[in-house]
């Protein structure tokens, strides 16, 4: 069964929250013309790398809603790739709450699974998470 279905006050909008590394994205999906805005900027302008744009658009292509919905995203934290991953997951969750028939396709595609990998913390006595000082034989 799908996770909690979240609807907005207007009853047309569907909400989804995605996280990846230290990025958080809040995604709102509403019926429209296929326009995507991220932090009040056009989607293509915000995500300059094609790889990041492709990761987000895969969700809409899989569900067949490329031109049927407008997507409004607010994301914060992390870098561009982490934000793209967060938007991808938030969009997938919003598409499930928009139409529950999307659940099986998105679940089998791995879009609803949280990527739990986080950066390892820096340890005392080391230069980074694992890098120590250079070994000197003499």
C-alpha positions in Angstrom: 0.0 0.0 0.0 1.2 3.5 -0.7 2.5 5.8 2.1 0.5 8.6 3.6 -1.4 10.5 0.9 -1.0 14.3 1.4 -3.3 16.8 -0.3 -3.2 20.5 -0.1 -6.0 22.8 0.9 -7.0 23.5 -2.7 -7.7 19.7 -3.0 -6.1 19.8 -6.5 -2.5 20.0 -5.3 -0.6 17.0 -4.2 2.5 17.3 -1.9 5.6 15.3 -1.5 8.8 15.7 0.4 12.1 14.2 -0.7 15.5 14.0 1.0 18.9 13.2 -0.4 22.3 13.7 1.4 21.7 17.0 3.2 19.1 18.3 0.7 15.4 18.7 1.3 12.8 19.3 -1.4 9.1 20.1 -1.0 7.2 19.4 -4.2 3.7 20.5 -5.1 2.0 18.9 -8.1 -1.1 20.5 -9.7 -3.0 19.9 -13.0 -1.5 22.2 -15.6 0.6 22.4 -18.8 3.9 20.8 -17.8 5.7 23.8 -16.4 8.4 23.1 -13.7 9.7 25.8 -11.4 12.4 25.3 -8.7 12.8 28.0 -6.1 10.9 30.4 -8.4 13.2 29.8 -11.3 12.7 27.8 -14.5 13.7 24.1 -14.2 16.3 24.2 -17.0 17.9 27.3 -15.5 18.1 25.9 -11.9 19.6 22.5 -12.9 22.3 23.2 -15.5 23.6 19.6 -15.8 21.6 17.4 -18.1 22.1 14.4 -15.7 20.3 16.2 -12.9 17.5 17.3 -15.2 17.1 13.8 -16.6 16.9 12.3 -13.0 13.9 14.6 -12.3 12.1 14.1 -15.6 12.3 10.3 -15.4 9.5 10.4 -12.8 7.2 12.4 -15.1 8.1 10.2 -18.2 7.4 7.0 -16.3 4.0 8.1 -15.1 3.2 9.7 -18.5 2.4 13.1 -17.0 5.0 15.2 -18.8 2.5 17.8 -20.2 -0.4 17.2 -17.8 0.9 18.7 -14.5 2.7 21.8 -13.2 5.4 21.1 -10.6 6.4 23.7 -8.0 9.5 22.9 -6.0 11.2 24.5 -3.0 14.5 22.9 -2.1 17.3 23.8 0.3 20.6 22.4 1.5 23.3 20.4 -0.2 24.6 20.7 -3.7 22.9 20.5 -7.1 23.1 16.7 -7.5 21.7 16.1 -3.9 18.9 18.6 -4.6 18.1 16.8 -7.9 17.8 13.5 -6.0 15.6 15.1 -3.4 13.4 16.7 -6.0 13.1 13.3 -7.8 12.0 11.5 -4.6 9.6 14.3 -3.6 8.1 14.4 -7.1 7.6 10.6 -7.0 5.8 10.8 -3.7 3.7 13.7 -4.9 2.8 11.7 -8.1 1.6 8.8 -5.9 -0.6 11.1 -3.9 -1.8 12.7 -7.1 -2.8 9.3 -8.6 -2.3 6.1 -6.6 -2.1 4.1 -9.9 1.5 5.4 -10.2 2.6 3.6 -7.0 3.6 0.2 -8.5 5.5 1.7 -11.4 7.4 4.1 -9.2 8.1 1.5 -6.5 9.5 -1.0 -9.1 11.6 1.8 -10.6 13.1 2.6 -7.2 11.9 6.2 -7.1 10.2 5.8 -3.7 13.2 4.3 -1.9 15.3 6.8 0.2 19.0 6.7 -0.6 20.4 6.4 2.9 24.0 7.2 2.0 25.4 10.2 3.9 28.8 11.7 4.0 31.1 10.2 6.7 32.1 12.5 9.6 35.6 13.8 10.0 37.5 12.0 12.8 39.9 13.6 15.2 43.6 13.0 14.4 42.8 12.6 10.7 42.7 15.1 7.8 39.2 14.0 6.7 36.9 11.1 7.3 39.6 8.5 6.5 42.7 10.3 5.3 45.5 10.3 7.8 48.8 12.1 7.7 51.4 11.0 5.1 53.6 8.0 6.3 57.3 8.8 6.8 59.7 5.9 7.0 62.4 8.0 8.7 
